[in-house]
């Protein structure tokens, strides 16, 4: 495969990927960015990466090994078809556009296009994301390895054979950071209602959620075991968990939330 990476879209997620690649040793000269937004191109220039406002403005000798679509799904109709000219041996297309299926890209790029669809999440911005990917039959071992390496630059990577699972992945990990941020908001608000000053309540909520996340990440114990470790029978934690683990508590709410996000992901995919 060619070593050149063509990044289409350098917004928040595209920018996170670009920074991750450069941190992992990808040469700035091996990446080209296409983005019509000046602010996004400015980021690429700051990082020493060649950038263009449109695909037609790329240097004629650009021959990408990987074309990465990091654009919003709402604009893919007007973006993707122009990249069909890169379909050929040694090029794989990697999409992080939520809800856009492999079949969608095949219909715009052609049936011969090797396509990997993936769903990363926003902690990729600090190298702590997780991406789940699925490839069509045209993707060979080299293409799969190249995409795996690019995604690993911003966190963990998992692969699935059933593309249908990506809707649930989107609902669980793709949207999941928003659920955690909401938990911080709600925990801080509950602290205020219990009598804490707002600044202290937010500080406690932030530190508690981030610290607990780091604990579960680094521990070999199951989350349920970690929960039991801080729950004394008849104590304060047990009193709170009686509420959170009730039939109408957190478990049921999250199940409903993930189901709703899964349905919406399927609707967006058409």
N, C-alpha and C positions, 0 to 999 in steps of 0.2 A: 504493500500500500504506500501511497504518497504520504509524506509526513506533514504536509500543509493542512491546517485547520481553517475552515471558513465558518466564522461565527455570524449568524444572521440574527441580529438583535443583541444589543449590549446594555439592556436595562438592568434591573436589580438582579435577576437570576443569571442572565447572560454575563453581567459584570462579575458576579461571584464566581462563575465558572472560569472566566478569563483570569482572574486573580489566582485562583487555585491552580490552573495550568502553569502559570508563570512561576508560582511557588514551587511546583513539582519539577521544574527544570525545562519546561517547554520553552524554546527560544522565541522571543518576541517577533523575530523575523519569519517564524513558521506559522504565524496566525494573521489572518485578514478578517476585519470586521466590516459588516455592511449594516448600516442603520441610518434611516433618514433623519433622526433626531440629533441635533448638534450637540446637546449635552452628553449623549451616549458616545458620540464620536470623540468628544473631548476626553472622556475617560480613557478610551483606547489610545489616544495620542499621548496622554500622560504616562501610560504604561509602555510606551514605545512601540505600539502595534499599528500597523498600516490599517487605514479605515477609509471607507467610501460611503457615499450617501445612497447609492443604488448599485445593483448587481452589474449593470452595464458600465459602471465607472471603474470596475475592478481592472487591474493590470491584465492584459491579454494572456499572459503566460501562467496565470494562476491555475493550478491543477490540484484541487483539494483531495486529500485522502478521506476527510470527514467533513461533511456539511452539517452544522448544528443549527437547528431552528429553535431559537430562544425568543419567539415572538408570541404575542397574545393570540389565543385561538380566533378571536373576532376578526383578525386581519389576515389570516393565513390564505384566504382565497385570493387576495391580491398580491401575495408574496411568493408562495411556494412554486407555482408553475414556471416562473422565470429561471428556476434552478434545475429544470429538467435537462438542460444542456450539459450538466456535469455527470449525468448518469453514464456509467461505464466501468470497466474493470479498475479495481483499486480505489473506488469511492463508495462510502457508506453514508447514509443520511440518518442523523440522530435528532429526534424531536422531543422537546420538553413542553410542547403546546398541549395544555390540559384538554382532555376530551376529544382530541383529534386522533382518530383510529389509524391503524396501519393501512387499512383499505382506503381511507381518505387520501393518504399520501401516494399510494399506488395509483389512484385515479388521476392525480395531478402530475406525478413524475413518471408514470409508466410501470408496467408490471415487472420490468427487469430491474427496477431500483431496489437495492438492498436497504431496508429501512429498519431502524431500531426506535421503538417508542418507549419513553421513560417518564417517570414521575418523580422528580426530586422534591425537596421541601426547603423552606427558607433558612433553616440553620446551616445550609450550604454556605451562606455568607460568612460564616466563621469556621468553615471546614468541618462542621459537625452534622451535616445533613445525612439523609439516607435516600437513595434512589432505587427504584425497582424498574427493571427494563424487560422488554419483550421484543424479539426479533422476528422478521419474516424469513421465509425459506431461502431467500437470496443472500442472506448475511452469512458469510463464511467465518472460519475461525479467526482470521486476521481482523476482520471487521468487528467481530464481537469483542476481541481483546482490546482493540483500539478504543471502542466505546467504553468498555469497562474501565480502562485506564483513565480516560478523561473524566468519567463520573467519580472515580475513586479520589480524584484531586479535591473533592469537596465533601467527602464523607464515605459512608458505607454503601455497598452496592449489592443488590440481590437481583436474580433473574427468574422469570416465570415463563412457562411455555404457553399458558392460557392467557391470551390478551384480555379476556373478560375480567380477570382478577384486578386489572389496573383501575377499574372503577372503585372497587373497595379499597385499593391502595391509596387512591386519591383522597377518599373519604377518611381514611385512617391516619396516614402520615402526611399526605399532601396538605390537607386542611388541618391536621392535628395541632400544629403550633398555635393556631388561633384559639383552639380549645384551652391550651395551657395558658396563653396570655389572658384569656377570660377568667381562668381560675385565679390568677394573680390579682386581677381587678376585683373579683368577688371576695377573695380572702381579705384583701385590704379594706374593702367596704364593710365587711362583717366586723373587722377589728375596730373600725371607727364607731360602728353602732354599739360595740361592746365597751366603748369609752376611750379608745386610744386616739392620740393626736393623728391626723391624716398622714403627715410625713413619716411618722414612726410606723404606722400601720402598713404603708406601702413598702417601707424598707424591710420590715419583717416578712411581708408576703413575697417580695422579690428574692430575698436571701433564702427563705424556706423552700420555695419551689425550685430554685436553681440548685441549692444544696442537695435537696432530696433527689433531683434528677441525676446529679453527679454520683450520688451514693448508689442509686439503682444501676447506673451504668457500670460502675466499677466493682459491684458485688457479684459473687457467684450465687448468692441466695436469691430465691424467687421473690418478686415483689410482695406476694402474700406473706412470706416469712419475714421480710423486713417490716411489714405492717404490724405483724404480731409482736415483733421485738420492741415496738414503742407503745404497745397497748397493754396497760395494766388492767386486770379484771376490776371492774367497778370504778375505774379512774376516769380522768377527764377525756382522754382519747377515746375510750370505750363509749362514753356518753355521746360524743360527736359522731362516731362511726355508726351508732344505732340509728342516727338520722340519715347519714349519707348512704348507708347500706340497706335502708328500708325498701320495700317493694316499689315505691315511687321515688327512690333516691337516685344517686349519681349513676349507678350501673344502668338503670333503665333509661335515664336521660341521654347518656352517651350512646346507648344502643340505638335510640331513636334518631339522634343527631347523625351518627355515621350512616344509618339507613337513608336518611334524607339526602345527605351529601352523595351517597352512592347513586341514588335515583337521578339526582341532578347531573351527575357525571355522565350517566347513560343518555340523558336527554340531550346534553351538549354534543355527544358523539353522534347523535341522530340515529 
